[in-house]
Amino acid sequence: MKRWLIALLVLLLGRRRRRPLLDEGERVVPPGAPDRGAESLVLLLFGAAAVCGVAFPVIYAWDAIPNQTQFLGLALGLALAFISAACIVIGKRLVVTEELEEEYSGTHPDDEEALDQLVEESGSRFTRKRLLALAGAGAGTALGAALLTPAASLGPVFDVSSLYRTPWRRGTRLVDEAGRAFLVDDIEEGTFYTAYPEHADREQMGAPLVVVRLEPAELQLPDDRRGWAPEGILAYSKICTHAGCAIALYRKPTFPAVEPKPALVCPCHYSTFNVATGGQVIFGPAGRPLPQLPLEIAGGGELRAAGNFSGPVGPSWWGVRRHGARP
């Protein structure tokens, strides 16, 4: 550890003009012969660390790479290993050291000057000090970029358009978890169904739907959505507009005379949405209605999307009310 610290000081401080402290020619540490082979090895190790550090964000951004997590760990681990190896080589072969019986106190001006001289003389073997410092800085920068890369998963900063995109298009078939297309006759009243877009990534926030069926006479949709629920079949986003949890409960009254109408419920914070009125919030912390997807019936009774959602999918963050869902 002592040698590593001295090596770090040598690289960061460089050669400094020392004030005359000892007699001319008197040294704190013995002289050391240059070792260009060790310097070349350090440059190679720093370069390899920089390559591994740069590889980390590349692998992170390239979703097509199989076993992505393992490659991320390998890139980060190798970057740290190469930097450690470079520091070991510097400490063992490039830094001149001498064991002193007295410990350095660092309190007297003369001791500080002695430390300056110690740092300067310890780096006497370096012949490409500036190049080594640049290589070390490059490796450290690449490693820092790798460590900061996962922050991108917290969400987009400048381009937030991805938050509004959904995989639904006019004509997209609704399929179940096994990939079978939903038919009109498959949807029964009082039952809760989960549907996905055919041939699309189901992990997208806008992909999953909840599908329910009511008597057409019970529907109270806005005027611009009167054709969105053919034969009383309605589809809403499965993502709650409060905190992004999954809608997992369908409340169907047992005693219609004393209980409220059918509704979709988020079990996390109990936001409740009226399915008959276009997903309006009737209870809970959600700040806006559940986005509705227009449906149409294709040949053979298949259920298909007739367009995109009525609003953006997901939690009600600060700007979500300003835009609609986008293809």
C-alpha positions, 0 to 999 in steps of 0.5 A: 500500500505504501508503494502504491501511494508513493506511485500515485503521488509521483504520477499526480504531482510530477517532478517538482523543484525542491528547495535545498534541504540536504547537502548537494548530491545527498539523496533520501532514496537510492538512485534507480535505473530507468525501466522502459519495459516496465513502463511499456507494461504499465501503458499496456495495462492502462490501455487494456483497462480503458478498453474494458471501461469503454466496453461496459457502456457499449455492452450495456446499450447493445441489447442484442448481446446474449448473456449481457449481465455476465459480459458487463461483469466481465468488462468491469472486473477486467478493468479493475484488474488491469488498473490494479496490475498497473499499480502493482507494476508501478509500485514494484518496478518503477518506484524507488523505495527505502525502508526508514526507521523513523515515521514521517510526522508531516508537521514540520516544514522540513519534513514536508520538504523531505517528502517533496524530495522523497516523491521526486527521487522515488520517480527517478526511474520514470522516463515517460511520466507524462504519457503514463499519467495520461494513460492512467487518467484515460483508464480512470475516466473509462472506469468512471464512465462504466460506473456511471452508465447504470444511471441511464436505467433511471430514465431518459434525461433529454429525450423522453419520447420513449416514455410515450411509445407503445407497441399498439397499432391499428390492426394489431391482434390481441393475444394471450400469454401463449400467443393465441389470438383472443376471439370475441366469444372468448371474452366473458362478462365478469372475467378479467383477461390479460392481453398482449400485442402480437409479435411485440416486446411484452416487456414494454410498459405499454404492452400489457392490457386488461380486457373486460366485458360489459353489457353495451347498455352499461357503457358510459364512454365519452362521445369520442370513444363510442366505437371503442368497445365493440359488443361491450368489450373494453381494453385498458392499459395494465399499468396503473397511472399512480406509481406504475404498478400492475392492475391485478384486480377486477371488482365485480359487484355481488349485490348491484343494489348496494355496491358500486359498478365494476372497476379495475383495482391496483392492489398496491395503493388501491387506485380504482378505475371505472371501466364503464366510463373510460377508466375514470378514477373513482378512488385512490391516489391515481391522478388521471384515468387509465388509458383506454385502447380502442378495439375492433373485431376482424374476420373470424371474430378476432380482437384487434387494436383500432388505434393507440391509447387514449393517453400516455401509459404509466405513472403521472410524472410532471409532463405526462399530461402534456402529450398523448401516446405515440406509435 
